[in-house]
Amino acid sequence: MTAQRDDTLAAGAVTAPRSSATGKVSASDVSVFYGEKQALFDVSLDMPDRMVTALIGPSGCGKSTFLRCINRMNDTIPGARVNGRIIIDGEDVNDRQVDPVLLRARVGMVFQKPNPFPKSIFENVAYGPRIHGFATSKSELADIVESSLKRAGLWKEVSDRLLAPGTSLSGGQQQRLVIARAIAVSPEVILMDEPCSALDPIATAKIEELIDDLRSQYCIVIVTHSMAQAARVSQRTAFFHMGAVVEAGATDEIFTNPRDTRTQDYITGRFG
């Protein structure tokens, strides 16, 4: 740990206690190492069901690293090591008996840049249910695709061109297609890593409306650099700084009455 980090922690690393909200996902003392470099320091955070939890903070503060811990995406990075516990409905995701492939069906992920498969719109959504055996017939698979596209707010725009390539869609449509692909396997948690950063304001507004609609069914955790977006879409917010959670709580409280000066300084644009 660097001297700079020691000074920061001495000023008070966490001024708010752990969230009192019931967590669909609960992280306890999660630390992440990439080789000898430590990227996260003892992160504890509850992320409730049927709510959106926003992770905010300056670039390089550990938000995306923490997000990737929830569905074990860090497993794919050579030299990465995760300590601590992340519990989803009583089960530790890092337990050796947990199959990462099945975990990622339960915990869907939407990345910063839309990444549809080089397949048709239909096959993009059908891929997950097919490989996981969720459909027993072509008609059942078609029903899942239609339902998922409707829930992603995309059906009306693509229903007459399901065989067209997913990559032929606009950026905002591609991102909604990726969300439809994620929810097609009936996940319990949806992770979103800067899902609107590559989109124009109109497409961003549609994604934010979709997030608001989906939160009634899922636990959603979103990383965003946009303070306005966090305020609009989330009910809970956690502020990350230098690999630690400084403060977490109800979004309106974090934005209007933060308890740590670092949170106040970041929200008001004094750094970050």
C-alpha positions as CSV (number, residue, x, y, z in Angstrom):
1,M,0.0,0.0,0.0
2,T,1.3,3.4,-1.0
3,A,2.0,6.2,1.4
4,Q,-0.6,8.3,-0.4
5,R,-3.1,5.6,0.2
6,D,-2.1,5.4,3.9
7,D,-2.7,9.1,4.3
8,T,-6.1,8.8,2.6
9,L,-7.2,6.0,4.8
10,A,-6.0,7.8,7.9
11,A,-8.4,10.5,7.0
12,G,-11.2,8.0,7.3
13,A,-11.7,5.3,4.6
14,V,-15.3,4.7,5.2
15,T,-17.6,7.1,7.0
16,A,-20.8,5.2,6.4
17,P,-21.6,1.8,7.9
18,R,-22.5,-1.1,5.6
19,S,-25.9,-0.6,3.9
20,S,-28.8,-1.8,6.0
21,A,-30.7,-2.8,2.9
22,T,-31.2,-6.5,2.4
23,G,-28.7,-7.6,-0.2
24,K,-29.5,-9.9,-3.1
25,V,-25.8,-9.7,-3.6
26,S,-23.6,-9.1,-0.5
27,A,-19.9,-8.5,-0.7
28,S,-17.7,-8.9,2.4
29,D,-14.1,-7.8,2.7
30,V,-13.4,-8.3,-1.0
31,S,-9.8,-7.6,-2.1
32,V,-8.5,-8.1,-5.6
33,F,-4.9,-8.5,-6.7
34,Y,-3.4,-8.4,-10.2
35,G,-0.1,-10.1,-9.6
36,E,1.5,-8.0,-6.9
37,K,-0.7,-5.0,-7.4
38,Q,-3.7,-4.7,-5.2
39,A,-6.7,-3.1,-7.0
40,L,-9.5,-3.5,-4.3
41,F,-9.2,-3.1,-0.6
42,D,-11.7,-4.9,1.7
43,V,-14.8,-3.8,-0.1
44,S,-18.1,-4.6,1.7
45,L,-21.3,-3.7,0.0
46,D,-24.9,-4.9,-0.1
47,M,-26.8,-4.7,-3.4
48,P,-30.6,-5.2,-2.9
49,D,-33.0,-7.0,-5.1
50,R,-35.3,-5.1,-7.4
51,M,-33.2,-2.0,-7.1
52,V,-30.4,-0.3,-9.1
53,T,-27.1,0.1,-7.3
54,A,-24.8,2.6,-8.9
55,L,-21.0,2.4,-8.5
56,I,-19.5,5.9,-8.9
57,G,-15.9,7.2,-8.6
58,P,-13.0,8.5,-10.6
59,S,-11.3,6.4,-13.3
60,G,-9.2,3.5,-12.0
61,C,-10.8,3.5,-8.6
62,G,-11.9,-0.2,-8.8
63,K,-15.6,0.1,-9.8
64,S,-15.3,-2.2,-12.9
65,T,-12.9,-4.6,-11.0
66,F,-15.5,-5.0,-8.3
67,L,-18.3,-5.5,-10.9
68,R,-16.3,-8.3,-12.5
69,C,-16.0,-10.0,-9.2
70,I,-19.7,-10.6,-9.0
71,N,-19.8,-13.0,-11.9
72,R,-16.1,-14.1,-11.7
73,M,-15.0,-12.4,-14.9
74,N,-11.7,-11.8,-13.2
75,D,-11.1,-15.5,-13.4
76,T,-10.2,-14.9,-17.1
77,I,-7.4,-12.5,-16.2
78,P,-4.0,-14.2,-15.7
79,G,-2.6,-13.5,-12.2
80,A,-5.8,-12.2,-10.8
81,R,-6.7,-13.2,-7.2
82,V,-9.8,-12.4,-5.3
83,N,-10.1,-12.6,-1.5
84,G,-13.3,-12.2,0.6
85,R,-16.8,-13.4,0.0
86,I,-19.5,-12.5,-2.5
87,I,-22.9,-14.0,-1.6
88,I,-25.8,-14.4,-3.9
89,D,-28.9,-15.8,-2.1
90,G,-26.7,-17.5,0.5
91,E,-24.2,-19.0,-2.0
92,D,-20.6,-17.9,-2.2
93,V,-19.8,-17.3,-5.9
94,N,-16.2,-18.2,-5.3
95,D,-17.0,-21.6,-3.9
96,R,-15.1,-24.3,-5.8
97,Q,-18.4,-26.1,-6.4
98,V,-19.9,-23.1,-8.3
99,D,-19.6,-23.5,-12.1
100,P,-18.6,-20.1,-13.5
101,V,-20.6,-20.8,-16.7
102,L,-23.8,-21.4,-14.8
103,L,-23.0,-18.4,-12.5
104,R,-22.8,-16.1,-15.6
105,A,-26.2,-17.3,-16.7
106,R,-27.6,-16.2,-13.3
107,V,-25.5,-13.0,-13.4
108,G,-25.8,-11.3,-16.8
109,M,-23.4,-8.6,-17.9
110,V,-23.6,-5.7,-20.3
111,F,-20.4,-4.1,-21.3
112,Q,-19.4,-0.5,-22.2
113,K,-19.3,-1.1,-25.9
114,P,-22.2,-3.1,-27.4
115,N,-20.9,-6.5,-28.4
116,P,-23.6,-8.5,-30.3
117,F,-22.5,-11.8,-31.7
118,P,-21.8,-12.0,-35.5
119,K,-25.1,-13.7,-35.9
120,S,-28.7,-12.8,-36.7
121,I,-30.8,-10.7,-34.3
122,F,-32.8,-13.9,-33.5
123,E,-29.7,-16.0,-32.9
124,N,-28.1,-13.4,-30.6
125,V,-31.0,-13.8,-28.2
126,A,-31.6,-17.5,-28.8
127,Y,-28.0,-18.5,-28.2
128,G,-28.1,-18.6,-24.4
129,P,-31.4,-20.3,-23.9
130,R,-30.3,-22.9,-26.5
131,I,-27.0,-23.8,-24.9
132,H,-28.5,-23.9,-21.4
133,G,-31.4,-26.1,-22.5
134,F,-34.1,-23.6,-21.6
135,A,-36.2,-24.4,-24.7
136,T,-37.5,-27.8,-25.8
137,S,-38.8,-26.8,-29.2
138,K,-38.4,-24.2,-31.9
139,S,-41.7,-22.5,-31.0
140,E,-40.6,-22.3,-27.3
141,L,-37.3,-20.8,-28.3
142,A,-39.1,-18.3,-30.6
143,D,-41.3,-17.3,-27.6
144,I,-38.3,-16.7,-25.4
145,V,-36.7,-14.5,-28.1
146,E,-39.9,-12.5,-28.6
147,S,-40.4,-12.0,-24.9
148,S,-36.8,-11.0,-24.3
149,L,-36.8,-8.5,-27.2
150,K,-40.1,-7.0,-25.8
151,R,-38.7,-6.7,-22.3
152,A,-35.6,-4.9,-23.8
153,G,-37.9,-2.5,-25.7
154,L,-36.6,-3.7,-29.1
155,W,-39.3,-6.0,-30.5
156,K,-41.3,-3.3,-32.4
157,E,-38.1,-2.2,-34.1
158,V,-36.8,-5.6,-35.2
159,S,-39.7,-8.0,-35.4
160,D,-39.8,-7.9,-39.2
161,R,-36.0,-8.4,-39.6
162,L,-35.0,-11.0,-37.0
163,L,-32.7,-12.7,-39.6
164,A,-30.7,-9.6,-40.2
165,P,-27.3,-9.4,-38.5
166,G,-27.2,-8.0,-35.0
167,T,-24.3,-5.8,-36.1
168,S,-26.6,-4.1,-38.6
169,L,-28.5,-2.3,-35.8
170,S,-27.6,1.2,-34.5
171,G,-25.4,1.5,-31.4
172,G,-28.3,2.0,-29.0
173,Q,-30.3,-0.9,-30.6
174,Q,-27.2,-3.1,-30.3
175,Q,-27.0,-2.3,-26.6
176,R,-30.7,-3.2,-26.1
177,L,-30.1,-6.4,-28.1
178,V,-27.2,-7.3,-25.7
179,I,-29.6,-6.6,-22.8
180,A,-32.2,-8.9,-24.4
181,R,-29.5,-11.5,-24.8
182,A,-28.7,-11.2,-21.1
183,I,-32.3,-11.5,-19.9
184,A,-33.1,-14.4,-22.2
185,V,-31.5,-16.9,-19.8
186,S,-33.6,-15.6,-16.9
187,P,-30.8,-14.1,-14.8
188,E,-31.2,-12.9,-11.2
189,V,-28.7,-10.1,-11.4
190,I,-27.7,-7.8,-14.3
191,L,-24.3,-6.1,-14.2
192,M,-23.8,-3.0,-16.4
193,D,-20.4,-1.5,-17.0
194,E,-20.8,2.0,-18.4
195,P,-23.6,0.8,-20.7
196,C,-24.3,4.3,-22.2
197,S,-20.8,5.7,-22.6
198,A,-20.7,4.9,-26.3
199,L,-24.3,6.1,-27.0
200,D,-25.8,9.4,-28.1
201,P,-28.3,11.2,-25.7
202,I,-31.4,9.7,-27.3
203,A,-30.1,6.1,-27.2
204,T,-28.9,6.8,-23.6
205,A,-32.4,7.9,-22.6
206,K,-33.9,4.7,-24.0
207,I,-31.4,2.6,-22.1
208,E,-32.1,4.5,-18.9
209,E,-35.9,4.0,-19.4
210,L,-35.2,0.3,-19.9
211,I,-33.1,0.0,-16.7
212,D,-35.9,1.6,-14.8
213,D,-38.4,-0.9,-16.2
214,L,-36.1,-3.9,-15.5
215,R,-35.4,-3.0,-11.9
216,S,-38.8,-4.3,-10.9
217,Q,-37.6,-7.8,-11.8
218,Y,-33.8,-7.8,-11.2
219,C,-31.0,-6.7,-9.0
220,I,-29.1,-4.3,-11.2
221,V,-25.6,-3.0,-10.5
222,I,-24.3,-0.3,-12.8
223,V,-20.9,1.4,-13.1
224,T,-21.2,5.0,-14.4
225,H,-19.1,8.1,-14.6
226,S,-22.2,10.2,-15.1
227,M,-23.4,11.7,-11.8
228,A,-26.7,12.7,-13.5
229,Q,-27.2,9.2,-14.7
230,A,-26.5,7.7,-11.3
231,A,-29.0,10.1,-9.8
232,R,-31.6,9.3,-12.4
233,V,-31.5,5.5,-12.5
234,S,-30.3,4.2,-9.1
235,Q,-31.8,3.9,-5.7
236,R,-28.5,3.0,-4.0
237,T,-25.1,4.5,-4.7
238,A,-21.6,3.5,-3.6
239,F,-18.7,5.9,-4.0
240,F,-15.4,4.2,-4.8
241,H,-12.0,5.9,-4.3
242,M,-8.5,4.3,-4.6
243,G,-9.9,0.8,-4.5
244,A,-12.1,1.2,-1.4
245,V,-15.8,2.1,-0.8
246,V,-15.8,5.4,0.9
247,E,-19.5,5.8,1.4
248,A,-22.6,3.9,0.4
249,G,-26.3,4.5,0.9
250,A,-29.6,5.7,-0.6
251,T,-28.8,7.7,-3.8
252,D,-30.7,10.8,-2.7
253,E,-28.7,10.9,0.6
254,I,-25.4,10.4,-1.1
255,F,-26.0,13.2,-3.6
256,T,-27.7,15.7,-1.2
257,N,-26.1,14.9,2.1
258,P,-22.8,13.0,1.7
259,R,-21.1,12.2,5.0
260,D,-17.5,12.1,3.7
261,T,-15.8,15.2,2.2
262,R,-14.3,13.1,-0.6
263,T,-17.7,12.1,-1.7
264,Q,-18.8,15.8,-1.6
265,D,-15.7,16.8,-3.5
266,Y,-16.3,14.2,-6.2
267,I,-20.0,14.9,-6.7
268,T,-19.4,18.6,-6.9
269,G,-16.6,18.1,-9.5
270,R,-13.6,19.1,-7.4
271,F,-11.8,16.0,-8.5
272,G,-12.3,13.0,-10.7
